[in-house]
């Protein structure tokens, strides 16, 4: 019996070793196939720049279980391309003697903010300044895609395609009548003439105040877009606007041919089918051994590079870069969220690390919970107490709770098209007792005080709690005003004039003193380096800890052991698996203990 058992053990070990050897061989094969192909870049070839999906500054931390579930329910996760990867590839290709020209195909770009497009456009300009040509080609161009294409020396379009210039629009759903019909009340508490984040709960249309404020910054953003493509195409902004406003008439003159109209309007330089384009590019750089023109793809070329901000001399002082994007929530947060615990841990790591001499906080957020925002601001102040300068670099959006955090920095940089400000807070508490009553459901019981059990949505909101919440919101607003005044060296009266929830574009924010200068992440790193006397080549990303990237597995454990664990688990799965923008009125309200939120709740600009 003993001999038989030992034999089975040895047989099992032999099988395990054989499997390990097989895995090792497969891993080596994969390594050979996927290894950087620096030696395979042909001399005088083209770089095919064809990023796809959403352009992001940090990829979503989707944990494996959520990814598996998303595939199981047929909800594919959106592709993401790092902005810094695109910038690195263009920059290095400009210096690479093997790369003769750049072929830009933006067809797969689904989403990118204006400040991201501007950053890519600048690198394309620098590529051209080195005497190298950029050729843009696509079957059709969305407004986002055409912004990049306009930076090319030559722009080509499929004869059946179009350039879809339409201008910018800002629309949201207003739900007052809907809420009345389903007998759901939203008790709203707010301060500020322009704090319109909760208007969709209170109105069926846009208020005059919101219309006034939004028109200002939306026009500024469009002026930037139109001026940029006009300058690149040797047109005028007035001509671009006339083309859009007269589109039906212009298209009628072109007999409904959108591609011909784009050519006549000088938006493109020529119309080419796929085979014609391939032949044209072969004439530029020669024919590839396999098929098509000689080229190196974006991902293959990227694999040969060392990404920016990932390596620095070991013993030298460094600039730490922390990227924070999404709605601000308490705790660890999930994909598309800034968790106060997670970001605080990153800031503490920067404060405690002897070699980190300065920090750049890259913020892209519309805001969130007041308490969560304040917890992060406190960590930022503690970091500054160590003598390390903190520079905030604003992305496309750094408003409300985002500005609450940014106000604690030594310096603030924003892009010209950044949306910021929105200095104001609100509270919103739903109540469904009327809807339940229509279904024959009624809540009753006893309590030791008027406030006990008052958070129960099955019961009317007591007047005592209404008074408490309004007082808390008013105090939160005063605190917001004061901390901005302190951080920006302004008087409370000066901040009041800029506040009341009003949103400002980056250029206006600079004029008003809400930011210190215009620029992106590169400029922010340079400012931080100057303050700490550290060269910019010593900048490094400070990443989240790996434990924060396993949210679903952590919540699965909580679901088995804690009363509210199941609710949190399904909420987390919904955030990771459901498509973005599934909410009716914008981001959810994230459980602030005082029901107080510093959030702009801006809908996407279309």
C-alpha positions in Angstrom: 0.0 0.0 0.0 2.8 2.4 0.9 4.7 1.5 -2.3 1.6 2.2 -4.3 1.1 5.6 -2.7 4.7 6.6 -3.3 4.4 5.5 -6.9 1.3 7.7 -7.4 3.1 10.6 -5.7 6.1 10.2 -8.1 3.8 9.9 -11.1 2.0 13.1 -10.0 5.3 15.0 -9.7 6.4 13.8 -13.1 3.2 15.1 -14.6 3.5 18.4 -12.8 7.1 18.8 -14.0 6.2 18.0 -17.6 3.4 20.5 -17.5 5.7 23.2 -16.1 8.2 22.5 -18.8 5.5 22.8 -21.4 4.4 26.1 -20.0 8.0 27.3 -20.0 8.3 26.4 -23.7 5.1 28.2 -24.5 6.2 31.2 -22.5 9.5 31.3 -24.5 7.6 31.1 -27.8 5.3 33.9 -26.7 8.3 36.0 -25.6 9.9 35.5 -29.0 6.7 36.4 -30.9 5.9 39.4 -28.7 9.4 40.8 -28.1 10.2 44.3 -29.3 10.9 44.3 -33.0 13.5 47.1 -33.1 15.7 45.1 -35.5 12.7 44.7 -37.9 12.1 48.4 -38.5 13.0 48.9 -42.2 15.1 51.9 -43.2 13.0 54.7 -44.7 9.7 53.3 -43.6 6.5 54.9 -42.4 5.2 54.9 -38.8 1.5 54.0 -38.8 -0.1 55.9 -36.0 -3.5 54.3 -35.4 -4.5 54.5 -31.7 -7.8 53.0 -30.8 -10.7 53.4 -28.2 -10.6 56.0 -25.5 -7.5 58.2 -25.1 -6.7 58.0 -21.3 -3.9 59.1 -19.0 -4.2 56.0 -16.8 -5.8 52.7 -17.9 -8.8 51.6 -15.9 -7.9 49.2 -13.1 -10.5 46.5 -14.2 -9.8 43.4 -12.1 -9.8 40.0 -13.8 -13.1 38.8 -12.3 -15.0 41.9 -13.6 -13.4 41.5 -17.0 -14.5 37.9 -17.1 -18.1 38.8 -16.1 -18.2 41.6 -18.7 -17.4 39.0 -21.4 -20.0 36.6 -20.0 -22.8 39.2 -20.2 -21.7 40.4 -23.6 -20.6 43.8 -22.5 -17.1 44.3 -24.1 -14.9 46.7 -22.2 -13.8 49.7 -24.2 -10.3 49.8 -25.6 -8.0 52.3 -24.1 -4.8 53.9 -25.4 -2.5 55.9 -23.1 -2.0 59.5 -24.1 1.7 59.4 -23.0 2.3 56.3 -25.2 1.1 58.3 -28.3 3.3 61.3 -27.3 6.3 59.0 -26.8 5.9 57.3 -30.1 5.6 60.5 -32.1 8.5 62.1 -30.3 10.9 59.2 -30.7 9.8 58.6 -34.3 10.7 62.2 -35.1 14.3 61.5 -33.9 14.5 58.0 -35.6 16.4 58.1 -38.9 14.7 54.9 -40.0 11.3 56.6 -39.9 10.7 58.7 -43.1 7.1 59.8 -42.6 4.1 59.3 -40.3 0.8 58.0 -41.5 -2.0 59.0 -39.2 -5.2 56.9 -39.2 -7.4 58.2 -36.4 -10.4 56.1 -37.4 -10.5 54.0 -34.3 -10.3 56.9 -31.8 -13.6 56.9 -30.0 -13.1 59.5 -27.3 -10.5 62.2 -26.5 -10.7 65.5 -24.7 -9.6 68.8 -26.3 -6.5 69.1 -24.1 -5.4 65.6 -25.1 -5.9 66.3 -28.8 -4.0 69.6 -28.3 -1.1 67.6 -26.7 -1.0 65.1 -29.6 -1.2 67.9 -32.2 1.8 69.7 -30.7 3.9 66.5 -31.0 2.7 66.1 -34.7 3.8 69.7 -35.3 7.3 69.0 -33.8 7.5 65.9 -35.9 6.9 68.0 -39.0 9.4 70.6 -37.8 12.1 68.0 -38.2 11.5 67.9 -41.9 9.3 64.8 -41.9 5.9 64.5 -43.5 2.6 63.6 -41.8 -0.1 62.1 -44.0 -3.6 61.6 -42.6 -5.9 59.1 -44.2 -9.3 57.7 -43.2 -12.6 56.5 -44.7 -14.4 59.2 -42.6 -13.5 61.7 -39.9 -15.5 62.5 -36.8 -15.0 65.9 -35.3 -12.5 64.5 -32.7 -10.6 62.6 -35.4 -10.4 65.5 -37.8 -8.8 67.8 -35.1 -5.7 65.5 -35.4 -5.9 65.0 -39.1 -5.8 68.8 -39.6 -2.2 68.8 -38.2 -1.0 66.7 -41.2 0.8 67.9 -44.3 -1.8 66.1 -46.5 -5.2 64.8 -45.6 -7.0 62.2 -47.6 -10.6 60.9 -47.5 -12.4 58.0 -49.0 -14.7 59.1 -51.9 -17.7 57.7 -49.9 -16.7 59.4 -46.6 -17.3 62.7 -44.9 -15.8 65.1 -42.4 -18.4 65.4 -39.7 -17.9 69.0 -38.4 -21.0 70.1 -36.4 -19.9 72.3 -33.6 -20.2 71.6 -29.9 -23.4 70.9 -28.0 -24.3 70.4 -24.3 -27.6 68.6 -23.6 -28.8 66.8 -20.5 -32.1 65.1 -19.5 -34.3 67.0 -17.1 -36.4 64.8 -14.9 -38.8 67.0 -12.8 -42.0 65.8 -14.6 -40.8 62.2 -14.7 -40.1 62.2 -10.9 -43.6 63.7 -10.3 -45.2 60.9 -12.4 -43.5 58.2 -10.5 -44.1 60.0 -7.2 -40.4 60.3 -6.2 -39.2 63.4 -4.3 -35.7 64.7 -4.3 -35.0 67.1 -1.5 -32.3 69.4 -2.8 -30.1 71.8 -0.8 -27.7 74.1 -2.6 -25.8 77.3 -2.5 -24.8 79.4 -5.5 -26.6 81.0 -8.4 -24.8 78.9 -10.9 -24.7 75.6 -9.0 -26.8 73.9 -11.6 -25.6 70.3 -11.0 -29.0 69.3 -9.5 -31.2 71.3 -12.0 -32.2 68.1 -13.8 -34.0 67.0 -10.6 -35.8 70.3 -10.2 -36.6 71.5 -13.7 -37.7 70.4 -17.1 -35.4 72.8 -18.9 -32.1 74.7 -18.6 -32.3 77.8 -16.4 -31.3 81.2 -17.7 -28.3 81.3 -15.3 -27.0 77.9 -16.4 -27.5 78.8 -20.1 -25.5 82.0 -19.6 -22.6 80.3 -17.8 -22.4 77.3 -20.1 -22.6 79.4 -23.3 -19.5 81.3 -22.2 -17.1 78.3 -21.8 -18.7 76.2 -24.6 -18.1 79.0 -27.1 -14.5 79.4 -25.8 -13.9 75.7 -26.4 -15.4 75.8 -29.9 -13.4 79.0 -30.7 -10.2 77.0 -29.8 -11.2 74.1 -32.0 -12.2 76.2 -35.0 -9.2 78.4 -34.8 -6.9 75.4 -34.6 -8.1 73.5 -37.6 -8.5 76.8 -39.6 -4.9 77.7 -38.9 -3.6 74.2 -39.9 -5.7 74.1 -43.1 -5.0 77.8 -44.0 -8.7 78.6 -43.6 -10.5 81.0 -41.3 -12.6 80.3 -38.2 -15.4 82.3 -39.9 -15.2 80.1 -42.9 -15.4 76.9 -40.7 -18.5 78.3 -39.0 -20.1 79.3 -42.3 -19.5 75.8 -43.7 -21.3 74.2 -40.7 -24.1 76.7 -40.6 -24.7 76.5 -44.4 -24.3 72.7 -44.6 -27.6 71.9 -46.2 -27.1 74.6 -48.9 -23.4 73.6 -49.5 -24.3 69.9 -49.6 -27.1 70.6 -52.1 -24.6 72.3 -54.4 -22.4 69.2 -54.1 -25.3 67.0 -55.1 -25.3 65.4 -51.6 -21.7 64.3 -52.0 -20.1 64.8 -48.6 -16.6 63.8 -49.7 -16.7 66.2 -52.6 -17.9 69.0 -50.3 -15.0 68.3 -47.9 -12.6 68.6 -50.9 -14.2 71.8 -52.2 -14.0 73.3 -48.7 -10.3 72.4 -48.5 -10.8 70.3 -45.4 -9.0 67.5 -47.3 -6.4 67.4 -50.1 -7.7 64.5 -52.0 -10.1 61.6 -52.3 -8.6 58.1 -52.4 -10.0 54.6 -52.1 -8.2 52.1 -50.0 -6.2 50.5 -52.9 -5.4 54.0 -54.3 -4.1 55.1 -50.9 -2.0 52.0 -50.5 -0.4 52.5 -53.9 0.2 56.2 -53.1 2.0 55.3 -49.8 4.0 52.6 -51.5 5.3 55.4 -53.8 6.4 57.3 -50.7 8.2 54.6 -48.8 8.2 51.5 -50.9 6.4 48.2 -50.8 6.5 45.9 -47.8 7.7 42.3 -48.3 4.4 40.9 -47.2 1.7 43.4 -48.2 1.1 47.2 -48.5 3.5 50.0 -47.9 6.6 49.6 -45.7 5.7 50.5 -42.2 6.0 49.9 -38.5 2.8 49.8 -36.5 2.1 52.0 -33.5 2.1 49.1 -31.0 5.2 47.5 -32.5 7.2 50.7 -32.3 5.9 51.4 -28.8 7.3 48.1 -27.7 10.8 49.2 -28.6 10.6 52.3 -26.3 11.0 52.9 -22.6 7.8 54.8 -21.6 8.2 58.3 -20.2 8.1 58.7 -16.4 8.9 55.0 -15.7 12.7 55.0 -15.2 15.0 57.4 -13.4 18.6 57.3 -12.0 18.4 55.1 -8.8 20.2 57.4 -6.3 19.0 60.8 -7.6 16.1 62.9 -6.3 12.9 62.5 -8.2 9.6 64.2 -9.2 6.7 61.9 -8.3 3.7 62.0 -10.7 0.3 60.8 -9.4 -2.6 60.5 -11.8 -6.1 60.8 -10.4 -9.2 60.7 -12.6 -12.9 60.1 -12.1 -15.5 60.9 -9.5 -14.2 61.5 -5.9 -15.5 59.0 -3.4 -14.7 57.8 0.1 -12.7 54.6 0.6 -10.8 52.7 -2.1 -13.0 53.6 -5.0 -13.2 51.6 -8.2 -12.5 52.1 -11.9 -13.3 55.6 -13.0 -13.2 56.9 -9.4 -10.8 58.7 -7.1 -10.9 56.8 -3.8 -9.9 59.0 -0.9 -8.1 56.1 0.8 -6.3 55.1 -2.4 -5.1 58.6 -3.4 -4.2 59.4 0.2 -2.0 56.3 0.3 -0.2 57.5 -2.8 0.4 60.9 -1.4 1.7 59.4 1.8 4.1 57.2 -0.1 5.4 60.4 -1.8 5.7 62.2 1.5 7.6 59.3 3.2 10.0 58.5 0.3 13.3 60.3 0.8 14.1 60.5 -2.9 10.8 62.1 -3.9 11.5 65.8 -3.8 8.4 67.2 -5.5 5.0 65.9 -6.6 2.8 66.6 -9.6 -0.8 65.6 -9.1 -2.6 65.2 -12.5 -6.3 65.8 -11.8 -9.2 65.0 -14.1 -12.4 65.1 -12.2 -15.8 66.8 -12.0 -15.8 66.4 -8.2 -17.6 64.2 -5.8 -18.2 63.9 -2.0 -17.3 66.9 0.1 -15.8 64.8 2.9 -13.8 62.7 0.4 -12.4 65.8 -1.3 -11.4 67.3 2.1 -9.7 64.1 3.2 -7.5 64.3 0.1 -6.9 68.0 0.5 -5.7 67.3 4.1 -3.2 64.7 2.8 -2.0 67.3 0.2 -1.4 69.8 3.0 0.5 67.2 5.0 2.7 66.5 2.0 3.5 70.1 1.6 4.5 70.3 5.3 7.4 68.0 4.5 8.8 70.8 2.4 8.1 69.0 -0.9 6.4 71.3 -3.5 3.1 70.1 -4.9 2.0 71.1 -8.5 -1.5 70.3 -9.7 -1.8 69.6 -13.4 -5.5 69.9 -14.5 -6.7 67.6 -17.3 -9.9 68.2 -19.3 -11.9 68.7 -16.1 -10.9 69.7 -12.6 -14.0 71.3 -11.2 -15.9 71.5 -7.8 -14.4 68.8 -5.6 -11.4 68.7 -8.0 -10.8 72.4 -7.4 -11.3 71.8 -3.6 -8.3 69.5 -3.8 -6.3 71.7 -6.2 -6.5 74.8 -4.0 -4.0 73.2 -1.6 -1.2 73.1 -4.2 1.8 75.3 -4.5 1.1 75.9 -8.2 -1.8 75.0 -10.5 -1.5 74.5 -14.2 -4.5 74.1 -16.6 -5.0 73.6 -20.3 -6.6 76.4 -22.3 -9.6 74.1 -22.7 -9.7 72.7 -19.1 -13.1 73.2 -17.3 -12.6 74.2 -13.7 -14.1 76.3 -10.9 -17.6 75.2 -10.0 -17.0 76.4 -6.5 -20.2 75.4 -4.7 -21.8 72.4 -3.1 -25.2 70.8 -2.9 -27.1 68.1 -1.1 -29.7 65.7 -2.6 -31.8 63.2 -0.7 -34.3 61.0 -2.5 -37.6 59.9 -1.0 -40.0 57.3 -2.3 -42.8 57.1 0.4 -45.4 58.5 -2.1 -44.5 55.9 -4.7 -44.7 53.1 -2.2 -48.0 54.4 -0.9 -49.5 54.0 -4.4 -48.5 50.4 -4.3 -50.1 49.9 -0.9 -46.8 49.9 1.0 -46.6 52.1 4.2 -43.8 52.6 6.7 -44.5 53.1 10.4 -42.7 52.6 13.7 -41.2 54.5 16.6 -38.0 56.4 17.2 -36.3 58.1 20.2 -35.9 61.5 18.4 -37.1 63.3 15.2 -33.8 62.6 13.5 -33.6 58.9 14.3 -34.3 56.8 11.1 -34.7 60.0 9.1 -32.4 58.6 6.3 -35.0 56.0 5.5 -36.3 56.7 2.0 -39.6 55.0 2.8 -40.6 57.8 5.1 -41.1 61.6 4.6 -38.0 63.7 5.3 -38.6 65.4 8.7 -38.3 69.2 8.8 -35.6 68.9 11.4 -33.3 67.0 9.0 -34.1 69.4 6.2 -32.8 72.3 8.4 -29.7 70.3 9.4 -28.8 69.5 5.8 -29.3 73.1 4.6 -27.1 74.4 7.4 -24.4 71.8 6.6 -24.5 72.8 2.9 -24.2 76.5 3.7 -21.3 75.9 6.1 -19.6 73.6 3.5 -19.9 76.4 1.0 -18.4 79.0 3.4 -15.6 76.5 4.1 -15.0 76.0 0.3 -14.8 79.8 -0.2 -12.3 80.2 2.7 -10.0 77.4 1.7 -9.9 78.7 -1.9 -9.2 82.2 -0.6 -6.4 80.8 1.6 -4.9 78.6 -1.1 -5.0 81.3 -3.8 -4.0 84.3 -1.6 -7.3 86.0 -2.3 -9.9 87.6 -0.1 -13.2 85.7 0.5 -15.0 88.5 -1.3 -12.9 88.0 -4.4 -13.5 84.3 -4.4 -17.3 84.9 -3.9 -17.4 86.7 -7.2 -15.9 83.7 -9.0 -17.8 81.1 -7.1 -21.6 80.3 -6.8 -20.9 77.1 -8.7 -19.9 78.8 -12.0 -17.7 76.8 -14.4 -14.8 78.5 -16.1 -12.5 77.4 -19.0 -8.8 77.3 -18.4 -8.1 80.6 -20.2 -10.7 82.4 -18.1 -9.5 80.7 -14.9 -6.0 82.1 -15.6 -7.3 85.6 -16.1 -9.3 85.3 -12.8 -6.4 83.9 -10.8 -7.8 80.5 -10.2 -4.8 78.9 -11.9 -1.2 80.1 -12.2 -0.4 79.3 -15.8 -1.5 77.3 -18.9 0.2 74.0 -19.8 -0.1 70.3 -19.7 1.6 67.5 -17.7 5.0 68.2 -19.4 4.9 71.8 -18.3 3.8 70.9 -14.8 6.7 68.5 -14.4 9.0 71.3 -15.5 7.5 73.7 -12.9 7.8 71.0 -10.1 11.4 70.4 -11.2 12.2 74.1 -11.0 10.7 74.4 -7.5 12.6 71.4 -6.2 15.8 71.9 -8.3 15.3 68.4 -9.9 15.8 67.7 -13.6 12.6 66.7 -15.5 14.3 63.4 -16.6 13.9 62.2 -13.0 10.1 62.2 -13.1 8.4 58.9 -12.2 4.8 57.8 -11.9 3.7 56.8 -8.4 1.2 54.0 -9.1 -1.7 52.7 -7.0 -0.9 49.7 -4.8 -1.8 46.4 -6.5 -4.3 45.5 -3.7 -6.6 48.4 -4.9 -6.9 46.8 -8.3 -8.8 43.8 -7.0 -12.0 45.5 -5.9 -14.5 42.8 -7.0 -12.7 39.9 -5.3 -12.5 42.0 -2.1 -16.2 42.8 -2.3 -17.0 39.2 -3.0 -15.5 38.4 0.4 -17.5 41.2 2.0 -20.7 39.9 0.4 -20.3 36.7 2.2 -19.5 38.2 5.6 -21.1 41.7 5.9 -24.8 42.7 5.8 -24.3 45.4 3.1 -21.6 43.5 1.2 -23.9 42.2 -1.5 -25.2 45.7 -2.4 -21.7 47.0 -2.7 -20.6 44.0 -4.8 -23.4 44.6 -7.3 -22.7 48.3 -7.4 -19.0 47.7 -8.1 -19.9 45.2 -10.8 -22.2 47.7 -12.4 -19.5 50.4 -12.5 -17.0 48.1 -14.1 -19.2 46.2 -16.5 -21.9 48.6 -17.6 -21.1 51.1 -20.4 -20.2 54.6 -19.3 -22.9 57.1 -19.3 -25.7 54.7 -18.4 -26.9 57.0 -15.7 -30.0 59.2 -16.4 -28.7 62.5 -14.9 -25.0 61.9 -14.6 -22.7 60.4 -12.1 -24.3 58.8 -9.0 -24.2 60.5 -5.6 -21.6 58.7 -3.7 -22.8 58.2 -0.1 -21.3 61.3 1.5 -22.2 61.1 5.3 -23.6 64.6 5.2 -25.2 64.2 1.8 -23.0 67.1 0.6 -21.4 67.0 -2.8 -19.0 69.3 -4.6 -19.6 68.0 -8.1 -20.2 69.8 -11.4 -22.1 66.9 -12.9 -21.3 68.1 -16.4 -22.6 65.9 -19.2 -20.3 65.0 -22.1 -19.8 67.7 -24.8 -20.9 66.4 -28.2 
